[in-house]
């Protein structure tokens, strides 16, 4: 199947894929060649692409997925290749978000802190190939 991952700034990935695993709003979804057409919303998570015998991992921060006629498209605001993610920076972001959520005395925007934690965890999973 053909796959394109597109952000506002650029095409992050374009090429053939044998298998695709995406994180939708309702859970993980696997896509193989000749899958039925589908359009769905993406959640913050990892997009796993199998190319031959190798896998590539991308941290995808929400968006929309469409599959039709053996062509898959991911439209997202932010997508990072797991191979280029700074693990130390992602760990620091995770620690900051967890500290904000754990501090019961602080007045915080809980939803914003939870989103920051989800983004940091997606980056770590993509970088560490999980």
Backbone bond lengths (Angstrom), bond angles and torsions (degrees), N, CA, C in turn:
res aa  C-N    CA-C-N  psi(-1)  N-CA   C-N-CA  omega(-1)  CA-C   N-CA-C  phi
1 X - - - 1.446 - - 1.522 108.75 -
2 X 1.321 115.98 155.42 1.461 121.93 175.59 1.527 108.14 -91.15
3 X 1.326 116.96 140.92 1.450 121.55 -179.99 1.518 109.84 -134.11
4 X 1.340 114.84 136.41 1.457 122.24 173.04 1.519 107.62 -130.09
5 X 1.335 116.15 132.11 1.454 121.90 171.33 1.525 105.75 -115.39
6 X 1.331 115.56 119.89 1.457 121.07 -171.92 1.528 110.51 -125.02
7 X 1.337 116.00 132.75 1.463 121.65 171.10 1.529 107.22 -111.76
8 X 1.320 116.25 -178.76 1.465 120.09 178.29 1.523 111.57 -64.07
9 X 1.323 116.71 -30.78 1.455 120.74 -174.56 1.528 114.61 -90.43
10 X 1.348 116.65 -31.99 1.465 117.20 -170.68 1.525 111.82 -165.31
11 X 1.327 114.32 172.27 1.458 121.08 170.16 1.521 106.04 -90.36
12 X 1.331 116.75 115.92 1.459 122.15 -176.17 1.525 110.64 -79.19
13 X 1.332 116.00 -39.11 1.466 120.85 -179.96 1.516 108.16 -146.37
14 X 1.326 115.64 138.96 1.458 121.48 173.49 1.517 107.53 -148.18
15 X 1.325 116.06 120.55 1.453 119.09 179.81 1.509 111.87 170.00
16 X 1.323 115.00 -171.50 1.463 121.62 179.27 1.520 109.98 -85.30
17 X 1.315 115.43 146.46 1.463 122.00 176.97 1.522 108.47 -139.12
18 X 1.320 115.67 143.51 1.456 120.87 178.01 1.524 111.81 -91.60
19 X 1.316 115.53 -28.12 1.464 121.48 -177.75 1.519 108.01 -154.27
20 X 1.321 115.13 149.58 1.454 121.14 -178.57 1.519 108.33 -141.00
21 X 1.327 117.10 133.05 1.464 122.31 174.16 1.521 106.94 -123.30
22 X 1.338 116.12 122.94 1.458 121.75 -177.01 1.521 109.70 -120.49
23 X 1.333 115.36 159.11 1.464 121.37 177.05 1.522 107.99 -103.19
24 X 1.335 116.85 105.00 1.457 120.95 178.69 1.522 109.47 -91.87
25 X 1.315 116.27 175.12 1.471 121.38 178.11 1.526 111.42 -63.27
26 X 1.339 116.95 -24.20 1.473 120.12 -178.31 1.528 113.67 -108.27
27 X 1.333 117.99 10.46 1.464 120.83 177.57 1.518 111.61 130.32
28 X 1.329 115.27 -175.61 1.463 120.11 -179.94 1.518 110.56 -76.40
29 X 1.340 114.78 147.04 1.454 121.70 179.13 1.517 108.34 -135.35
30 X 1.320 116.12 128.19 1.453 121.53 176.55 1.517 110.26 -98.14
31 X 1.329 116.30 139.15 1.463 122.19 -178.61 1.527 108.27 -125.79
32 X 1.325 115.55 127.84 1.455 122.31 173.48 1.522 108.85 -120.08
33 X 1.311 116.56 169.17 1.457 121.96 176.64 1.532 109.25 -52.12
34 X 1.313 116.70 143.53 1.465 125.12 178.09 1.526 113.72 68.13
35 X 1.331 118.11 19.17 1.464 121.19 174.56 1.530 108.33 -62.72
36 X 1.318 116.54 152.34 1.465 119.85 176.89 1.532 108.87 -64.26
37 X 1.317 117.98 151.51 1.464 120.07 177.84 1.529 110.74 -59.59
38 X 1.331 115.28 141.04 1.459 120.78 -178.85 1.524 109.24 -153.58
39 X 1.315 114.81 144.70 1.459 122.72 169.75 1.513 106.28 -131.37
40 X 1.323 117.09 130.09 1.458 120.31 -177.10 1.523 110.37 -150.74
41 X 1.319 115.10 157.63 1.457 120.75 175.60 1.513 110.67 -81.06
42 X 1.315 115.90 143.11 1.461 121.54 178.59 1.520 110.29 -99.71
43 X 1.309 115.01 148.54 1.454 121.85 174.64 1.528 107.77 -103.33
44 X 1.299 117.48 171.68 1.460 121.24 172.91 1.526 107.18 -65.97
45 X 1.313 117.10 128.43 1.456 119.86 -179.14 1.514 112.03 174.94
46 X 1.322 114.83 -161.66 1.457 122.04 -177.49 1.523 109.62 -107.81
47 X 1.320 115.39 134.14 1.461 122.06 171.83 1.522 106.25 -102.91
48 X 1.334 115.61 122.25 1.467 122.13 -176.60 1.526 108.00 -109.15
49 X 1.324 116.20 125.56 1.461 121.71 -177.69 1.526 109.06 -119.24
50 X 1.334 116.34 126.07 1.464 120.45 174.71 1.521 107.89 -99.90
51 X 1.336 114.30 125.15 1.462 121.79 177.94 1.517 106.53 -126.31
52 X 1.324 116.22 106.55 1.462 119.33 -173.98 1.517 109.19 65.81
53 X 1.321 116.97 -122.33 1.470 121.30 178.66 1.534 112.30 -101.85
54 X 1.323 116.97 2.74 1.462 120.88 -177.37 1.522 110.76 -108.35
55 X 1.335 114.99 157.35 1.459 121.94 177.54 1.523 109.77 -119.27
56 X 1.328 115.66 146.61 1.460 122.37 170.45 1.517 106.94 -123.92
57 X 1.318 115.48 145.96 1.459 121.72 -176.29 1.529 109.28 -124.74
58 X 1.325 115.43 135.97 1.452 121.74 179.60 1.521 109.28 -130.19
59 X 1.326 117.23 134.90 1.459 121.34 172.34 1.524 106.16 -83.66
60 X 1.319 115.98 117.68 1.459 122.25 -176.70 1.525 108.20 -114.63
61 X 1.317 116.77 126.63 1.466 121.36 -174.20 1.526 111.45 -101.86
62 X 1.333 115.09 65.40 1.459 120.60 179.34 1.516 111.47 80.98
63 X 1.322 115.45 -171.55 1.458 120.38 178.28 1.512 112.01 124.61
64 X 1.326 114.88 -154.91 1.464 122.31 -177.48 1.521 108.70 -131.63
65 X 1.335 115.44 140.94 1.469 122.23 177.03 1.520 108.23 -118.94
66 X 1.335 115.82 136.87 1.465 120.44 174.49 1.519 109.11 -135.02
67 X 1.347 115.32 136.53 1.467 121.23 175.22 1.519 107.60 -129.48
68 X 1.340 115.28 127.83 1.460 120.77 -179.46 1.524 108.06 -160.35
69 X 1.316 116.99 133.18 1.468 122.59 177.39 1.531 112.49 53.19
70 X 1.324 116.15 45.53 1.465 123.22 179.74 1.531 113.22 57.38
71 X 1.328 114.99 31.48 1.454 121.74 175.30 1.524 107.91 -128.40
72 X 1.333 116.11 122.55 1.461 122.13 -179.01 1.523 109.16 -110.92
73 X 1.331 115.76 137.70 1.455 121.32 178.69 1.519 108.93 -133.30
74 X 1.324 115.41 131.44 1.455 121.75 173.34 1.524 106.72 -115.76
75 X 1.334 115.68 121.18 1.458 122.20 174.31 1.521 106.74 -107.96
76 X 1.314 117.54 120.40 1.458 121.52 -175.36 1.523 110.73 -144.73
77 X 1.316 116.39 155.05 1.462 120.10 176.89 1.517 111.41 -72.00
78 X 1.342 116.04 -42.57 1.460 121.07 -176.83 1.524 109.29 -136.73
79 X 1.327 115.96 133.97 1.461 121.82 175.79 1.523 107.49 -146.41
80 X 1.336 115.77 129.71 1.460 120.60 -178.49 1.522 109.75 -125.54
81 X 1.318 116.21 132.90 1.454 122.07 175.58 1.527 108.33 -68.65
82 X 1.323 116.57 127.66 1.459 120.99 -178.81 1.513 113.31 -55.95
83 X 1.329 117.16 -30.98 1.462 121.04 -179.04 1.527 112.58 -68.64
84 X 1.331 117.71 -19.04 1.461 119.30 -177.49 1.529 113.18 -111.78
85 X 1.320 117.65 9.05 1.465 120.96 -179.45 1.526 109.68 -80.25
86 X 1.331 116.06 134.38 1.455 123.44 176.64 1.535 107.62 -80.18
87 X 1.329 117.16 104.39 1.465 122.43 -175.27 1.524 111.42 -63.03
88 X 1.319 117.83 -41.16 1.472 120.55 -179.96 1.526 110.77 -62.31
89 X 1.310 116.70 -41.37 1.467 120.72 178.92 1.535 110.58 -66.68
90 X 1.321 117.13 -41.61 1.469 120.65 178.45 1.531 110.72 -65.14
91 X 1.325 117.22 -39.33 1.469 120.55 176.49 1.522 111.12 -63.71
92 X 1.319 117.12 -40.15 1.469 120.80 178.27 1.525 110.42 -64.48
93 X 1.322 117.49 -41.00 1.468 121.06 178.27 1.528 110.40 -65.09
94 X 1.331 116.50 -39.91 1.470 120.47 177.24 1.525 110.30 -61.64
95 X 1.326 116.59 -46.10 1.466 121.10 -178.95 1.534 111.38 -62.75
96 X 1.341 117.29 -41.76 1.469 120.49 177.96 1.530 111.10 -62.31
97 X 1.323 116.95 -44.54 1.469 120.99 -179.21 1.521 110.83 -65.55
98 X 1.327 117.19 -42.51 1.463 120.47 178.72 1.527 111.10 -64.24
99 X 1.332 117.09 -39.24 1.472 120.88 178.99 1.524 110.73 -64.94
100 X 1.335 116.70 -41.24 1.468 119.99 178.05 1.519 111.20 -62.29
101 X 1.330 115.88 -41.83 1.466 119.88 -179.40 1.526 112.09 -70.61
102 X 1.320 117.49 -30.50 1.465 121.35 -177.38 1.526 112.95 -81.31
103 X 1.325 117.93 -21.19 1.465 121.47 -177.29 1.531 109.76 -80.64
104 X 1.331 115.11 96.47 1.470 120.15 -176.51 1.521 112.66 -70.40
105 X 1.318 118.13 -19.56 1.465 121.52 -178.73 1.532 111.76 -83.18
106 X 1.310 116.44 -22.39 1.466 120.18 -176.38 1.524 110.61 -78.55
107 X 1.312 114.29 146.40 1.466 120.00 173.98 1.524 105.75 -94.83
108 X 1.322 115.44 109.32 1.469 119.96 -177.01 1.513 110.06 -130.00
109 X 1.294 114.15 163.50 1.455 121.19 170.98 1.526 105.94 -87.59
110 X 1.323 115.99 99.24 1.461 121.61 -174.17 1.523 112.14 -59.26
111 X 1.310 116.81 -43.11 1.463 119.70 -178.86 1.528 111.04 -62.99
112 X 1.320 116.93 -39.51 1.469 120.72 178.13 1.523 110.88 -65.11
113 X 1.332 117.14 -42.30 1.471 121.03 178.97 1.521 111.06 -66.28
114 X 1.331 117.60 -38.88 1.466 121.05 177.90 1.525 110.87 -65.65
115 X 1.330 117.16 -39.14 1.467 120.77 176.99 1.524 111.21 -65.42
116 X 1.327 116.37 -40.62 1.469 120.17 177.83 1.520 110.68 -62.64
117 X 1.331 116.35 -40.94 1.461 120.69 177.59 1.527 110.64 -64.21
118 X 1.328 117.83 -44.19 1.467 121.48 179.35 1.529 111.30 -61.49
119 X 1.335 116.81 -41.10 1.470 119.82 178.61 1.525 111.17 -65.52
120 X 1.323 117.37 -42.69 1.466 121.06 179.26 1.526 110.87 -63.40
121 X 1.325 116.76 -42.45 1.469 120.06 179.34 1.531 111.55 -66.39
122 X 1.329 117.58 -38.37 1.472 120.47 177.00 1.524 110.33 -62.95
123 X 1.330 116.93 -42.15 1.467 120.20 178.23 1.525 110.94 -62.33
124 X 1.329 116.50 -43.66 1.465 120.02 179.88 1.529 111.44 -64.80
125 X 1.315 117.66 -42.72 1.468 120.50 178.68 1.516 111.63 -63.33
126 X 1.333 116.87 -41.13 1.470 119.88 178.72 1.527 110.89 -67.16
127 X 1.321 116.73 -41.02 1.467 120.78 -178.29 1.526 111.64 -69.21
128 X 1.331 116.29 -35.76 1.464 120.94 -176.71 1.527 112.21 -96.70
129 X 1.338 115.97 9.05 1.473 122.69 176.50 1.509 113.83 55.54
130 X 1.332 115.87 55.09 1.461 120.30 -179.98 1.500 109.97 -117.66
